[in-house]
């Protein structure tokens, strides 16, 4: 039986491959469209995270590496 520590990278690779196939399939089989959609989604998530950091209090963020606030 395989050691669980050795099995984990294989499982992660299989999950990643499945996610890649799902993303391409969701975009009608076009890998370029899939990459474009992922870039758009990633940009939206980055903006959402920046908004959360901007709304968080200075005390809560103390000691954490976060983007500089614009206020």
PyMOL Python script that loads the backbone (N, CA, C, O; Angstrom):
from pymol import cmd

cmd.read_pdbstr("""\
ATOM      1  N   UNK A   1       0.844  -1.180   0.000  1.00  0.00           N
ATOM      2  CA  UNK A   1       0.000   0.000   0.000  1.00  0.00           C
ATOM      3  C   UNK A   1       0.888   1.242   0.000  1.00  0.00           C
ATOM      4  O   UNK A   1       1.908   1.277   0.688  1.00  0.00           O
ATOM      5  N   UNK A   2       0.508   2.243  -0.757  1.00  0.00           N
ATOM      6  CA  UNK A   2       1.313   3.453  -0.894  1.00  0.00           C
ATOM      7  C   UNK A   2       1.247   4.295   0.372  1.00  0.00           C
ATOM      8  O   UNK A   2       0.223   4.366   1.050  1.00  0.00           O
ATOM      9  N   UNK A   3       2.377   4.927   0.663  1.00  0.00           N
ATOM     10  CA  UNK A   3       2.459   5.841   1.801  1.00  0.00           C
ATOM     11  C   UNK A   3       1.564   7.052   1.514  1.00  0.00           C
ATOM     12  O   UNK A   3       1.645   7.619   0.425  1.00  0.00           O
ATOM     13  N   UNK A   4       0.708   7.466   2.469  1.00  0.00           N
ATOM     14  CA  UNK A   4      -0.186   8.615   2.230  1.00  0.00           C
ATOM     15  C   UNK A   4       0.560   9.880   1.826  1.00  0.00           C
ATOM     16  O   UNK A   4       0.044  10.672   1.038  1.00  0.00           O
ATOM     17  N   UNK A   5       1.776  10.086   2.358  1.00  0.00           N
ATOM     18  CA  UNK A   5       2.555  11.275   2.007  1.00  0.00           C
ATOM     19  C   UNK A   5       2.961  11.247   0.535  1.00  0.00           C
ATOM     20  O   UNK A   5       3.030  12.292  -0.113  1.00  0.00           O
ATOM     21  N   UNK A   6       3.230  10.049   0.006  1.00  0.00           N
ATOM     22  CA  UNK A   6       3.594   9.928  -1.402  1.00  0.00           C
ATOM     23  C   UNK A   6       2.367  10.043  -2.298  1.00  0.00           C
ATOM     24  O   UNK A   6       2.478  10.500  -3.435  1.00  0.00           O
ATOM     25  N   UNK A   7       1.217   9.643  -1.813  1.00  0.00           N
ATOM     26  CA  UNK A   7      -0.013   9.665  -2.596  1.00  0.00           C
ATOM     27  C   UNK A   7      -0.557  11.078  -2.773  1.00  0.00           C
ATOM     28  O   UNK A   7      -1.203  11.368  -3.780  1.00  0.00           O
ATOM     29  N   UNK A   8      -0.303  11.968  -1.803  1.00  0.00           N
ATOM     30  CA  UNK A   8      -0.878  13.309  -1.843  1.00  0.00           C
ATOM     31  C   UNK A   8      -0.508  14.090  -3.108  1.00  0.00           C
ATOM     32  O   UNK A   8      -1.407  14.654  -3.731  1.00  0.00           O
ATOM     33  N   UNK A   9       0.770  14.156  -3.526  1.00  0.00           N
ATOM     34  CA  UNK A   9       1.076  14.900  -4.755  1.00  0.00           C
ATOM     35  C   UNK A   9       0.373  14.320  -5.983  1.00  0.00           C
ATOM     36  O   UNK A   9      -0.031  15.064  -6.877  1.00  0.00           O
ATOM     37  N   UNK A  10       0.228  13.005  -6.028  1.00  0.00           N
ATOM     38  CA  UNK A  10      -0.462  12.379  -7.157  1.00  0.00           C
ATOM     39  C   UNK A  10      -1.925  12.800  -7.159  1.00  0.00           C
ATOM     40  O   UNK A  10      -2.478  13.129  -8.209  1.00  0.00           O
ATOM     41  N   UNK A  11      -2.558  12.791  -5.978  1.00  0.00           N
ATOM     42  CA  UNK A  11      -3.952  13.210  -5.869  1.00  0.00           C
ATOM     43  C   UNK A  11      -4.118  14.671  -6.269  1.00  0.00           C
ATOM     44  O   UNK A  11      -5.070  15.022  -6.966  1.00  0.00           O
ATOM     45  N   UNK A  12      -3.195  15.521  -5.829  1.00  0.00           N
ATOM     46  CA  UNK A  12      -3.280  16.941  -6.169  1.00  0.00           C
ATOM     47  C   UNK A  12      -3.115  17.149  -7.669  1.00  0.00           C
ATOM     48  O   UNK A  12      -3.799  17.982  -8.264  1.00  0.00           O
ATOM     49  N   UNK A  13      -2.210  16.395  -8.276  1.00  0.00           N
ATOM     50  CA  UNK A  13      -2.007  16.512  -9.720  1.00  0.00           C
ATOM     51  C   UNK A  13      -3.254  16.066 -10.471  1.00  0.00           C
ATOM     52  O   UNK A  13      -3.639  16.688 -11.461  1.00  0.00           O
ATOM     53  N   UNK A  14      -3.879  15.003 -10.013  1.00  0.00           N
ATOM     54  CA  UNK A  14      -5.100  14.515 -10.662  1.00  0.00           C
ATOM     55  C   UNK A  14      -6.234  15.529 -10.509  1.00  0.00           C
ATOM     56  O   UNK A  14      -6.999  15.757 -11.446  1.00  0.00           O
ATOM     57  N   UNK A  15      -6.339  16.135  -9.325  1.00  0.00           N
ATOM     58  CA  UNK A  15      -7.366  17.157  -9.107  1.00  0.00           C
ATOM     59  C   UNK A  15      -7.124  18.369 -10.001  1.00  0.00           C
ATOM     60  O   UNK A  15      -8.066  18.939 -10.551  1.00  0.00           O
ATOM     61  N   UNK A  16      -5.867  18.758 -10.143  1.00  0.00           N
ATOM     62  CA  UNK A  16      -5.533  19.897 -10.999  1.00  0.00           C
ATOM     63  C   UNK A  16      -5.882  19.598 -12.453  1.00  0.00           C
ATOM     64  O   UNK A  16      -6.457  20.440 -13.143  1.00  0.00           O
ATOM     65  N   UNK A  17      -5.536  18.407 -12.915  1.00  0.00           N
ATOM     66  CA  UNK A  17      -5.861  18.025 -14.291  1.00  0.00           C
ATOM     67  C   UNK A  17      -7.367  18.037 -14.525  1.00  0.00           C
ATOM     68  O   UNK A  17      -7.832  18.482 -15.575  1.00  0.00           O
ATOM     69  N   UNK A  18      -8.125  17.550 -13.554  1.00  0.00           N
ATOM     70  CA  UNK A  18      -9.585  17.550 -13.675  1.00  0.00           C
ATOM     71  C   UNK A  18     -10.119  18.979 -13.717  1.00  0.00           C
ATOM     72  O   UNK A  18     -11.034  19.276 -14.485  1.00  0.00           O
ATOM     73  N   UNK A  19      -9.554  19.864 -12.898  1.00  0.00           N
ATOM     74  CA  UNK A  19      -9.983  21.264 -12.889  1.00  0.00           C
ATOM     75  C   UNK A  19      -9.664  21.939 -14.222  1.00  0.00           C
ATOM     76  O   UNK A  19     -10.455  22.740 -14.720  1.00  0.00           O
ATOM     77  N   UNK A  20      -8.516  21.620 -14.792  1.00  0.00           N
ATOM     78  CA  UNK A  20      -8.142  22.177 -16.096  1.00  0.00           C
ATOM     79  C   UNK A  20      -9.129  21.718 -17.162  1.00  0.00           C
ATOM     80  O   UNK A  20      -9.613  22.522 -17.958  1.00  0.00           O
ATOM     81  N   UNK A  21      -9.423  20.424 -17.171  1.00  0.00           N
ATOM     82  CA  UNK A  21     -10.383  19.900 -18.151  1.00  0.00           C
ATOM     83  C   UNK A  21     -11.757  20.544 -17.978  1.00  0.00           C
ATOM     84  O   UNK A  21     -12.420  20.878 -18.960  1.00  0.00           O
ATOM     85  N   UNK A  22     -12.182  20.718 -16.719  1.00  0.00           N
ATOM     86  CA  UNK A  22     -13.483  21.346 -16.447  1.00  0.00           C
ATOM     87  C   UNK A  22     -13.525  22.788 -16.947  1.00  0.00           C
ATOM     88  O   UNK A  22     -14.523  23.222 -17.521  1.00  0.00           O
ATOM     89  N   UNK A  23     -12.436  23.530 -16.728  1.00  0.00           N
ATOM     90  CA  UNK A  23     -12.389  24.931 -17.160  1.00  0.00           C
ATOM     91  C   UNK A  23     -12.456  25.034 -18.679  1.00  0.00           C
ATOM     92  O   UNK A  23     -13.164  25.883 -19.220  1.00  0.00           O
ATOM     93  N   UNK A  24     -11.724  24.175 -19.357  1.00  0.00           N
ATOM     94  CA  UNK A  24     -11.738  24.193 -20.821  1.00  0.00           C
ATOM     95  C   UNK A  24     -13.110  23.778 -21.339  1.00  0.00           C
ATOM     96  O   UNK A  24     -13.633  24.381 -22.276  1.00  0.00           O
ATOM     97  N   UNK A  25     -13.687  22.758 -20.734  1.00  0.00           N
ATOM     98  CA  UNK A  25     -15.021  22.301 -21.145  1.00  0.00           C
ATOM     99  C   UNK A  25     -16.070  23.394 -20.935  1.00  0.00           C
ATOM    100  O   UNK A  25     -16.966  23.570 -21.760  1.00  0.00           O
ATOM    101  N   UNK A  26     -15.951  24.127 -19.825  1.00  0.00           N
ATOM    102  CA  UNK A  26     -16.910  25.199 -19.532  1.00  0.00           C
ATOM    103  C   UNK A  26     -16.830  26.325 -20.558  1.00  0.00           C
ATOM    104  O   UNK A  26     -17.777  27.094 -20.722  1.00  0.00           O
ATOM    105  N   UNK A  27     -15.699  26.417 -21.243  1.00  0.00           N
ATOM    106  CA  UNK A  27     -15.518  27.460 -22.257  1.00  0.00           C
ATOM    107  C   UNK A  27     -15.663  26.892 -23.666  1.00  0.00           C
ATOM    108  O   UNK A  27     -15.053  27.393 -24.611  1.00  0.00           O
ATOM    109  N   UNK A  28     -16.462  25.861 -23.796  1.00  0.00           N
ATOM    110  CA  UNK A  28     -16.739  25.301 -25.117  1.00  0.00           C
ATOM    111  C   UNK A  28     -15.574  24.566 -25.742  1.00  0.00           C
ATOM    112  O   UNK A  28     -15.547  24.383 -26.959  1.00  0.00           O
ATOM    113  N   UNK A  29     -14.609  24.139 -24.938  1.00  0.00           N
ATOM    114  CA  UNK A  29     -13.472  23.395 -25.454  1.00  0.00           C
ATOM    115  C   UNK A  29     -12.331  24.261 -25.951  1.00  0.00           C
ATOM    116  O   UNK A  29     -11.343  23.734 -26.462  1.00  0.00           O
ATOM    117  N   UNK A  30     -12.437  25.562 -25.818  1.00  0.00           N
ATOM    118  CA  UNK A  30     -11.391  26.478 -26.293  1.00  0.00           C
ATOM    119  C   UNK A  30     -10.470  26.854 -25.137  1.00  0.00           C
ATOM    120  O   UNK A  30     -10.886  27.568 -24.225  1.00  0.00           O
ATOM    121  N   UNK A  31      -9.210  26.377 -25.166  1.00  0.00           N
ATOM    122  CA  UNK A  31      -8.294  26.686 -24.061  1.00  0.00           C
ATOM    123  C   UNK A  31      -7.972  28.176 -23.939  1.00  0.00           C
ATOM    124  O   UNK A  31      -7.737  28.665 -22.834  1.00  0.00           O
ATOM    125  N   UNK A  32      -7.958  28.900 -25.055  1.00  0.00           N
ATOM    126  CA  UNK A  32      -7.681  30.343 -24.996  1.00  0.00           C
ATOM    127  C   UNK A  32      -8.811  31.055 -24.254  1.00  0.00           C
ATOM    128  O   UNK A  32      -8.556  31.931 -23.428  1.00  0.00           O
ATOM    129  N   UNK A  33     -10.043  30.684 -24.543  1.00  0.00           N
ATOM    130  CA  UNK A  33     -11.180  31.267 -23.823  1.00  0.00           C
ATOM    131  C   UNK A  33     -11.127  30.910 -22.342  1.00  0.00           C
ATOM    132  O   UNK A  33     -11.490  31.723 -21.491  1.00  0.00           O
ATOM    133  N   UNK A  34     -10.676  29.695 -22.034  1.00  0.00           N
ATOM    134  CA  UNK A  34     -10.577  29.272 -20.632  1.00  0.00           C
ATOM    135  C   UNK A  34      -9.547  30.120 -19.893  1.00  0.00           C
ATOM    136  O   UNK A  34      -9.795  30.559 -18.770  1.00  0.00           O
ATOM    137  N   UNK A  35      -8.401  30.349 -20.514  1.00  0.00           N
ATOM    138  CA  UNK A  35      -7.368  31.185 -19.888  1.00  0.00           C
ATOM    139  C   UNK A  35      -7.886  32.607 -19.713  1.00  0.00           C
ATOM    140  O   UNK A  35      -7.674  33.223 -18.669  1.00  0.00           O
ATOM    141  N   UNK A  36      -8.561  33.126 -20.729  1.00  0.00           N
ATOM    142  CA  UNK A  36      -9.115  34.482 -20.651  1.00  0.00           C
ATOM    143  C   UNK A  36     -10.099  34.589 -19.485  1.00  0.00           C
ATOM    144  O   UNK A  36     -10.050  35.545 -18.710  1.00  0.00           O
ATOM    145  N   UNK A  37     -10.987  33.609 -19.366  1.00  0.00           N
ATOM    146  CA  UNK A  37     -11.975  33.622 -18.284  1.00  0.00           C
ATOM    147  C   UNK A  37     -11.299  33.543 -16.921  1.00  0.00           C
ATOM    148  O   UNK A  37     -11.723  34.215 -15.981  1.00  0.00           O
ATOM    149  N   UNK A  38     -10.256  32.735 -16.805  1.00  0.00           N
ATOM    150  CA  UNK A  38      -9.553  32.613 -15.528  1.00  0.00           C
ATOM    151  C   UNK A  38      -8.827  33.906 -15.164  1.00  0.00           C
ATOM    152  O   UNK A  38      -8.772  34.277 -13.992  1.00  0.00           O
ATOM    153  N   UNK A  39      -8.274  34.588 -16.155  1.00  0.00           N
ATOM    154  CA  UNK A  39      -7.607  35.867 -15.892  1.00  0.00           C
ATOM    155  C   UNK A  39      -8.622  36.903 -15.425  1.00  0.00           C
ATOM    156  O   UNK A  39      -8.360  37.649 -14.481  1.00  0.00           O
ATOM    157  N   UNK A  40      -9.774  36.953 -16.080  1.00  0.00           N
ATOM    158  CA  UNK A  40     -10.820  37.902 -15.678  1.00  0.00           C
ATOM    159  C   UNK A  40     -11.279  37.604 -14.256  1.00  0.00           C
ATOM    160  O   UNK A  40     -11.421  38.518 -13.444  1.00  0.00           O
ATOM    161  N   UNK A  41     -11.510  36.333 -13.955  1.00  0.00           N
ATOM    162  CA  UNK A  41     -11.944  35.949 -12.612  1.00  0.00           C
ATOM    163  C   UNK A  41     -10.876  36.279 -11.574  1.00  0.00           C
ATOM    164  O   UNK A  41     -11.197  36.773 -10.493  1.00  0.00           O
ATOM    165  N   UNK A  42      -9.617  36.012 -11.891  1.00  0.00           N
ATOM    166  CA  UNK A  42      -8.536  36.307 -10.955  1.00  0.00           C
ATOM    167  C   UNK A  42      -8.446  37.806 -10.680  1.00  0.00           C
ATOM    168  O   UNK A  42      -8.227  38.214  -9.540  1.00  0.00           O
ATOM    169  N   UNK A  43      -8.612  38.620 -11.708  1.00  0.00           N
ATOM    170  CA  UNK A  43      -8.595  40.074 -11.539  1.00  0.00           C
ATOM    171  C   UNK A  43      -9.729  40.527 -10.629  1.00  0.00           C
ATOM    172  O   UNK A  43      -9.537  41.387  -9.769  1.00  0.00           O
ATOM    173  N   UNK A  44     -10.911  39.946 -10.821  1.00  0.00           N
ATOM    174  CA  UNK A  44     -12.050  40.296  -9.970  1.00  0.00           C
ATOM    175  C   UNK A  44     -11.798  39.891  -8.520  1.00  0.00           C
ATOM    176  O   UNK A  44     -12.149  40.628  -7.599  1.00  0.00           O
ATOM    177  N   UNK A  45     -11.192  38.724  -8.314  1.00  0.00           N
ATOM    178  CA  UNK A  45     -10.891  38.282  -6.950  1.00  0.00           C
ATOM    179  C   UNK A  45      -9.835  39.171  -6.297  1.00  0.00           C
ATOM    180  O   UNK A  45      -9.926  39.467  -5.106  1.00  0.00           O
ATOM    181  N   UNK A  46      -8.833  39.599  -7.071  1.00  0.00           N
ATOM    182  CA  UNK A  46      -7.824  40.512  -6.532  1.00  0.00           C
ATOM    183  C   UNK A  46      -8.461  41.828  -6.107  1.00  0.00           C
ATOM    184  O   UNK A  46      -8.109  42.380  -5.064  1.00  0.00           O
ATOM    185  N   UNK A  47      -9.391  42.333  -6.903  1.00  0.00           N
ATOM    186  CA  UNK A  47     -10.076  43.579  -6.562  1.00  0.00           C
ATOM    187  C   UNK A  47     -10.924  43.396  -5.314  1.00  0.00           C
ATOM    188  O   UNK A  47     -10.952  44.267  -4.445  1.00  0.00           O
ATOM    189  N   UNK A  48     -11.616  42.265  -5.223  1.00  0.00           N
ATOM    190  CA  UNK A  48     -12.433  41.991  -4.039  1.00  0.00           C
ATOM    191  C   UNK A  48     -11.562  41.926  -2.783  1.00  0.00           C
ATOM    192  O   UNK A  48     -11.944  42.444  -1.733  1.00  0.00           O
ATOM    193  N   UNK A  49     -10.403  41.297  -2.889  1.00  0.00           N
ATOM    194  CA  UNK A  49      -9.492  41.217  -1.751  1.00  0.00           C
ATOM    195  C   UNK A  49      -8.978  42.600  -1.365  1.00  0.00           C
ATOM    196  O   UNK A  49      -8.884  42.920  -0.180  1.00  0.00           O
ATOM    197  N   UNK A  50      -8.646  43.417  -2.354  1.00  0.00           N
ATOM    198  CA  UNK A  50      -8.194  44.780  -2.071  1.00  0.00           C
ATOM    199  C   UNK A  50      -9.293  45.574  -1.377  1.00  0.00           C
ATOM    200  O   UNK A  50      -9.013  46.363  -0.474  1.00  0.00           O
ATOM    201  N   UNK A  51     -10.540  45.372  -1.790  1.00  0.00           N
ATOM    202  CA  UNK A  51     -11.667  46.058  -1.147  1.00  0.00           C
ATOM    203  C   UNK A  51     -11.816  45.623   0.306  1.00  0.00           C
ATOM    204  O   UNK A  51     -12.086  46.450   1.177  1.00  0.00           O
ATOM    205  N   UNK A  52     -11.642  44.339   0.572  1.00  0.00           N
ATOM    206  CA  UNK A  52     -11.740  43.833   1.949  1.00  0.00           C
ATOM    207  C   UNK A  52     -10.641  44.444   2.807  1.00  0.00           C
ATOM    208  O   UNK A  52     -10.900  44.882   3.928  1.00  0.00           O
ATOM    209  N   UNK A  53      -9.410  44.477   2.287  1.00  0.00           N
ATOM    210  CA  UNK A  53      -8.314  45.082   3.044  1.00  0.00           C
ATOM    211  C   UNK A  53      -8.583  46.560   3.301  1.00  0.00           C
ATOM    212  O   UNK A  53      -8.274  47.070   4.378  1.00  0.00           O
ATOM    213  N   UNK A  54      -9.153  47.246   2.321  1.00  0.00           N
ATOM    214  CA  UNK A  54      -9.425  48.675   2.479  1.00  0.00           C
ATOM    215  C   UNK A  54     -10.474  48.929   3.555  1.00  0.00           C
ATOM    216  O   UNK A  54     -10.452  49.977   4.201  1.00  0.00           O
ATOM    217  N   UNK A  55     -11.386  47.992   3.756  1.00  0.00           N
ATOM    218  CA  UNK A  55     -12.454  48.160   4.742  1.00  0.00           C
ATOM    219  C   UNK A  55     -12.068  47.649   6.130  1.00  0.00           C
ATOM    220  O   UNK A  55     -12.745  47.959   7.110  1.00  0.00           O
ATOM    221  N   UNK A  56     -10.995  46.874   6.223  1.00  0.00           N
ATOM    222  CA  UNK A  56     -10.588  46.317   7.515  1.00  0.00           C
ATOM    223  C   UNK A  56      -9.904  47.392   8.355  1.00  0.00           C
ATOM    224  O   UNK A  56      -9.257  48.295   7.825  1.00  0.00           O
ATOM    225  N   UNK A  57     -10.057  47.281   9.669  1.00  0.00           N
ATOM    226  CA  UNK A  57      -9.466  48.278  10.564  1.00  0.00           C
ATOM    227  C   UNK A  57      -7.951  48.131  10.610  1.00  0.00           C
ATOM    228  O   UNK A  57      -7.410  47.054  10.361  1.00  0.00           O
ATOM    229  N   UNK A  58      -7.272  49.238  10.934  1.00  0.00           N
ATOM    230  CA  UNK A  58      -5.815  49.196  11.066  1.00  0.00           C
ATOM    231  C   UNK A  58      -5.405  48.243  12.180  1.00  0.00           C
ATOM    232  O   UNK A  58      -4.407  47.536  12.042  1.00  0.00           O
ATOM    233  N   UNK A  59      -6.148  48.207  13.276  1.00  0.00           N
ATOM    234  CA  UNK A  59      -5.816  47.324  14.391  1.00  0.00           C
ATOM    235  C   UNK A  59      -5.889  45.862  14.008  1.00  0.00           C
ATOM    236  O   UNK A  59      -5.042  45.069  14.421  1.00  0.00           O
ATOM    237  N   UNK A  60      -6.881  45.496  13.229  1.00  0.00           N
ATOM    238  CA  UNK A  60      -7.024  44.108  12.799  1.00  0.00           C
ATOM    239  C   UNK A  60      -5.875  43.709  11.888  1.00  0.00           C
ATOM    240  O   UNK A  60      -5.403  42.574  11.940  1.00  0.00           O
ATOM    241  N   UNK A  61      -5.424  44.635  11.055  1.00  0.00           N
ATOM    242  CA  UNK A  61      -4.391  44.328  10.076  1.00  0.00           C
ATOM    243  C   UNK A  61      -2.974  44.454  10.624  1.00  0.00           C
ATOM    244  O   UNK A  61      -2.018  44.085   9.941  1.00  0.00           O
ATOM    245  N   UNK A  62      -2.822  44.966  11.837  1.00  0.00           N
ATOM    246  CA  UNK A  62      -1.497  45.191  12.409  1.00  0.00           C
ATOM    247  C   UNK A  62      -0.668  43.909  12.354  1.00  0.00           C
ATOM    248  O   UNK A  62      -1.129  42.846  12.770  1.00  0.00           O
ATOM    249  N   UNK A  63       0.542  44.016  11.844  1.00  0.00           N
ATOM    250  CA  UNK A  63       1.454  42.885  11.795  1.00  0.00           C
ATOM    251  C   UNK A  63       1.250  41.971  10.595  1.00  0.00           C
ATOM    252  O   UNK A  63       1.987  40.998  10.436  1.00  0.00           O
ATOM    253  N   UNK A  64       0.287  42.255   9.764  1.00  0.00           N
ATOM    254  CA  UNK A  64       0.046  41.424   8.585  1.00  0.00           C
ATOM    255  C   UNK A  64       0.588  42.138   7.352  1.00  0.00           C
ATOM    256  O   UNK A  64       0.596  43.367   7.284  1.00  0.00           O
ATOM    257  N   UNK A  65       1.031  41.363   6.399  1.00  0.00           N
ATOM    258  CA  UNK A  65       1.491  41.937   5.135  1.00  0.00           C
ATOM    259  C   UNK A  65       0.287  42.128   4.237  1.00  0.00           C
ATOM    260  O   UNK A  65      -0.277  41.167   3.715  1.00  0.00           O
ATOM    261  N   UNK A  66      -0.093  43.359   4.069  1.00  0.00           N
ATOM    262  CA  UNK A  66      -1.262  43.676   3.244  1.00  0.00           C
ATOM    263  C   UNK A  66      -0.922  44.861   2.354  1.00  0.00           C
ATOM    264  O   UNK A  66      -0.004  45.623   2.657  1.00  0.00           O
ATOM    265  N   UNK A  67      -1.653  45.020   1.264  1.00  0.00           N
ATOM    266  CA  UNK A  67      -1.420  46.191   0.414  1.00  0.00           C
ATOM    267  C   UNK A  67      -1.688  47.476   1.184  1.00  0.00           C
ATOM    268  O   UNK A  67      -2.506  47.502   2.103  1.00  0.00           O
ATOM    269  N   UNK A  68      -0.987  48.549   0.798  1.00  0.00           N
ATOM    270  CA  UNK A  68      -1.200  49.840   1.457  1.00  0.00           C
ATOM    271  C   UNK A  68      -2.602  50.338   1.199  1.00  0.00           C
ATOM    272  O   UNK A  68      -3.148  50.176   0.107  1.00  0.00           O
ATOM    273  N   UNK A  69      -3.179  50.948   2.224  1.00  0.00           N
ATOM    274  CA  UNK A  69      -4.530  51.507   2.113  1.00  0.00           C
ATOM    275  C   UNK A  69      -4.466  52.832   1.378  1.00  0.00           C
ATOM    276  O   UNK A  69      -3.456  53.535   1.430  1.00  0.00           O
ATOM    277  N   UNK A  70      -5.543  53.168   0.698  1.00  0.00           N
ATOM    278  CA  UNK A  70      -5.602  54.407  -0.085  1.00  0.00           C
ATOM    279  C   UNK A  70      -6.313  55.532   0.634  1.00  0.00           C
ATOM    280  O   UNK A  70      -6.568  56.571   0.025  1.00  0.00           O
ATOM    281  N   UNK A  71      -6.649  55.367   1.925  1.00  0.00           N
ATOM    282  CA  UNK A  71      -7.401  56.418   2.623  1.00  0.00           C
ATOM    283  C   UNK A  71      -6.542  57.297   3.461  1.00  0.00           C
ATOM    284  O   UNK A  71      -7.044  58.221   4.101  1.00  0.00           O
TER     285      UNK A  71
END
""", "prot")
cmd.dss("prot")
cmd.show_as("cartoon", "prot")
cmd.util.cbc("prot")
cmd.orient("prot")
